[in-house]
Amino acid sequence: MKKTSVLLASAALATALSAPVQAGDPDFLVFDWAGFEVEGILQGFIDKNGDRPSYSFYGDDDEAYQKLASGFKADVAHPCSQMVSKYRDAGLIEPWDVSKIPAYATIDPKFLKSKIFADDEGVWFIPTDWGASAIAYNPEEVPAEDVASLQVFTNPKYAGRMSLPNSSDDVWALAYLATGVTDWTEVTEAQFEAAAAWLREVHPNVLSYWNDPSEQAQTMASGEVLISWSWNDGVAYLRADNYPVEFQREAAEGSSTFICGYVNLKDGPGAEEKAYDFMNSWLRPESAPALLEAIGYGHSSLTAMESIPMEEQVAAGIGPIDAPILPQVPNDPELRERQLAEFEKIKAGF
C-alpha cells in the first residue's frame, strides 16, 4: 500500500469521518476506525465477493458504542478489548462460530485469556490487531534523556508543546504507569486518586488532545508538538513522510499495549456469511505485513506474524522491550466509567 503524506492522510480521514459510508459491497457493512480499510487485509474478501466491504467510520471507542447503542446498524464492529463487556451487557453482539474461521486457532493465546472474550456461551470477540501507547518525540528538538521518564509530561520546559490522546483509556494507562501502576484490573482508591492528580498536573502543559492518529501526526509535523503520547500509527505516518520521530516504549515507568478486534453485531443488515469471509480475510498471513506497513500495528495471529522479520517489528515499535508494560485488558466497567467522567472534568479544568 502506498503510504499517504500526513497532510493528505489527515484530509482523507476528515472526509471519511464526515461521510456516513464508504461504498462497497451492499450486503456487508463494517463499522470501523478510519484507516483500517487496507486492501492487503481485505484481499481475501475481495477475491471471494468481487468488492471490498462497505464502511462507516468512527474515531473513538466510546463514540462507536454510543452510536450502536442508539440504534445504528452494521454487521461487524472493531472495538478494543476493554469495550467488549459493554457490548455484551447491552445485548449488541452475538457469538462467532469459530468453526467457520479456521485461522482462529492461530491467534496468540495471550490475546484470548479473558472470559469476556469467550465463555460457555461462545466466542464474543476475535482479536486481530494490537499496538502500543508510548512517547513519540522529535529527536532533533528533544534529547533522549528527557524522555527517559514519563515525568516528561510534567516538565514545564515542554509546556504547550505536547499532546495526549482524547481517549480515556490511553490517558489513564499513561497516568497509572506514571504513578507506579502496571495492572489496572486491581486499582485501589489511592491509586485512582494519584493518577487523577497526575493528569491534573499535566493538563496545563497540553497543547491539544488529539482525536485520531492523523491529527496527532499533523501537529507534530507542523512543529507545534514535540512530545506526544502516541499509538504506532501516528509514528508510522510521520516516518512515511520522513519527519524526525522516535517512539520511546522503554521509559523508566514503562508503556502500554492494547488489543482490538471484531465483534459480530446482532441483527446486522447484511449477509451473515460475509462476516466470516471478512474475518477469514483478516486472519490470512498476508494481512500482517499489510497491517504493519499501513498502520504500524501487530497482527494477532502467530502464523501471520512469522512473516515479519523481528527487525521490522522492532522498528515499528511492536518488538519485545525491557520495561514495564500496562496491558489495556478488560477492567472493571464501573472503574472505566469513573475514569471517563474524571477525564472529562480534567479536560474542562476541574
N, C-alpha and C positions, 0 to 999 in steps of 0.2 A: 504494500500500500504506500503510495506516495504521501509523504508527510506534509501537512499544511503549515504555512507560516503561522506564528502566534496571532498576528492581527487578523489574518484571513480565518483562522480557526475560531477566533472569538466572534467574528461577524457571522460565520456559518452557524455557530452554536446559538447565537441570539435569534437567528432566523428559524432554526429548528425548534427552539423553545416557544417561539411565537406562533408556530404552525401547529394545529391540533394533531395532524397526522402526516407522516411521510409515506406516500402511497406506495404500495407493493401488492403482494398477494391479498386479494379482497377477503379471503377466508381465514386470515390469521393476523391478529394484532398484538404486537409486543409493546408493553408499557415499560420504558427503559430510560436509563441515564443517556443523555446525548453523548455520542462518541462511540457507542458500542455496536453500531450498525456497520461492523467491519466485514468487508467482503470475504476475507480469508476465513473468518469464523462461520459465515453464512453459506459458504460454497456448497456444502453437502445439502442444505435445504434447497438452494437454487437448482442444483443438479436434479433433484427429485421432483420439484414443483414448478420449475420454469421461471420463477421470480423470487425476489427476496421478500421477507415478511413486510407487512405494513408496520409502522412505528408511531407511537405517541411518546413524547419525551417529558421528563421532569428533571429538576435539578437538586432535589433534596428528598431523603428517605421519608421524612415526616409529611412533606407535601404530597408525595405519591400515595402514602397511606390515607391521608385525608380525602384525596380525590376519589380513591376506590371506595372508601367507606361512605362517601356521599353518593355513590351510585354509578360512577364511571365504569364502563365495561371494556375489558380487554381479555385476552386469552392467557397470557403469562405476564408476570412482573418480576423485577430484578432487585429485590431488597437485599440489604446487608444483614448479617446473621442476627443482630440484636433486635431486628424488627419482626422476626418470624413469629414470635409469640403473640404480637399484636394482631397479625393477620389471622392466626389460628383462633385466638379468643373472639375475634369479631366474626368468625364464620365466613371469611372471604376466600378461603382456599380449600382445596381438596387434595388427597394424597396422589402422588405419582405412582404409576405402575412401572416399577423399575425393571420388570421383566422385558419391557419394550425398549429399555435403554441399556444395551449390553455394556457400554463403557462405564456405567455407574460403578462397576466392580473395580475400575482402575483409579478411582478417586482416592487421594491420600487419606488414610484412616483418621489422621489428626483433625480433618475437617468434618468428621461425621460423628463426633463424640456426644454431642448434645441430644438429650431425649426430646428436645423441642424440634429437632430436625427429623427424627424418626423414632417411632414407638410401635406399640402393638397394633395401632390403627393404620400404620403405613409410613411412607416416606413423604414428608411435607416440604422438604427444601433440598434442592440439588446444588451444592456448592460448585461454582465454575471458575471464579477468579478471585485473586487476593492481591493485596498490596500493603504498603507501609505508609504510616504518617510519621514524618520526621522533619528535620530542619533543612529547608532549601535556602541557599545563600549565595551571594555573589562574591567569589573568592578574590576578585580584583579590588573590592572595597571592604571586605570583612575578613580579618585574619582568622585562620583556623582555630587559634586558641580561644577566640571569643565565642565560638560555637561548640566548645568542648563541654559545655553545660547548658541545660535548658534554662538556666537562670539568665541567659542572654536576653530572654523576652522581658526581663525586668530592668535591663541595662538602659539607663537614660541616654547613653551615647547613641542609641538607635531609636529614640522616641520619634514617632511619626514616620519611621522608615521600615515598619514591619507589618505583616498581615497574618490573620488567623482565619481558618475556615468558618463559615457561617453554619457550622454543623455542631450541634450539641455533643454528639458522641466523640468527635475528634478533639474538640476543645477540652472536654472533661478527661479524655485519655491523656492529653498533654498535662493538664493540671494535676491529675493523680500522680503521674510519673514525676513531675517536678517536686511533688511533696512526699515522695517516697513510697508510693503505692504501685504495685505491678499486677494486682489482681482485683478487678472491680466487681467480682462476684461476692466479695466479703468486705464491704466498705462500712466502717464504723461512722457514727455521727461526728466524731472528732476529725476523722479523715475527710469527710464531706466538707466540713466547715473550713478545714485548712486549704483544701483545693479551691473552694469558692473564694476565700480571702486572697489566694494567689492570683486567681483570674481578675479580681478587682484591682490588684496591684498592677497587673499587666495592661489592663484596659486603656489607661491614658496613653500608653505607648503605641497603640494600634492605629495605623492609618485606615485600614479597612478590614472588614470581614468578607472574604471572597465567597461567592456563591457557586462557582464552578471552576475547574482547573484552568480553563482558557482565560477567565478573568484574572485568576491569580498569576498566571504566566505573563499576561499582558502588563500587569502592574510592575512585575519585576523587569520585564524587557524595557519598559519606559524609564527605568531608573528610580521610580518613586519608592519602590520597596526593595530593600536589600536582604531582608530575612523574612522567611515565611514558614509556618507550619504547613507542610505540603504533602500531597499524595504523589505517587510516582508519575502520574500523567502530566501534571504541571511541569515537572522536571523534564519529561520526555519532549514536551512541546518546545521548551526553551532550548534544549540541546539540538533538536532538529533544525532550529534556526541559528545555531552557533552562538547563542548567548552564553556568557560565562555563568555557570551554575554548578554547585556541588550539592550533594544530598547526604547530610550528616545523620546517619542512623545510630552512631555509636557515641552519642553524648553520654556523659557520666551517669545520668539518671535513666537513659535508655530511649526507646522509641516504641511505636505502637504498630500492630498489624491488624488488618481487617479481612474478612472473607465475605464475599457476596455470591449470590446465586439466584436461581429461578424458582418461583412458586407457581403452581397450577391454579389459576383463578377459577372459582366456582361459577358456573353458568356463563362461561365465556361465549362470545357471539360467533366465534369461528369454528373451524373443523378441529375436533379434538386430536385426530391423528397427526395433524400438522404440528401440534405442540411437541410430540415425540420426534418428529422429523427435525424440529428446531433443536431439541436437546441433543439428539444424536449428532447433529452438525457441530454443535458447540464442543462436544466432548471428543471430537476427532483429534488425533495427534497433530494434524496440520494446523489446528486452531491456535496452538500455543505460540508458535513464532509470530503469527499474525497479531495476536493479542499483545505480545511483548513489543513488537515494532510500533503498533498504532498507539498504545496507551501506556506501556511500561509495566503491565501487571503480570503476575504469575498465574499459571493455569492450575486448576485443582487436580488434574489427572497426573499421576506419577508417570504413566506411559507417555503422555504428551510432553511433560517437562524434560524427559530424557532426550528430546530432540534439540534442546537448547544448551549449548556449552556453558559450563559454570562461569567462565569469564564474562559471558554476556549477561548472565543472571546477576553477577556482582555489579557490573557496570550499570545495570538498570535499577539497582537498589533492592533486589529481591534475593540476594545471596545470603549465606549464613553470616551472623555478626557476633561479636564478643561484647555484648552489652545487655542490660535488662530489656525485656520486651513485655509490654502490656497488650495481650491479645483482646481484641474487641469481640469477645464471645457474648452470647446472650447473658444479660444480667437481670436483676430484679426489675420488673416493669414499673413498679412504684418508684424505685430509685431513679430509673431513666426519666420518668415524667417529672420528678422533682428536679433533676439536672436540667431538663429542658426549660422549665419555668424559671429556675435560678439564672440560667444563661440569658434569658430574655431580659431579666431585671438588670443584670450586669451590663449588657449592651446599652441599656437605656440610662445607665449611670447611677443605678441604685445598688 
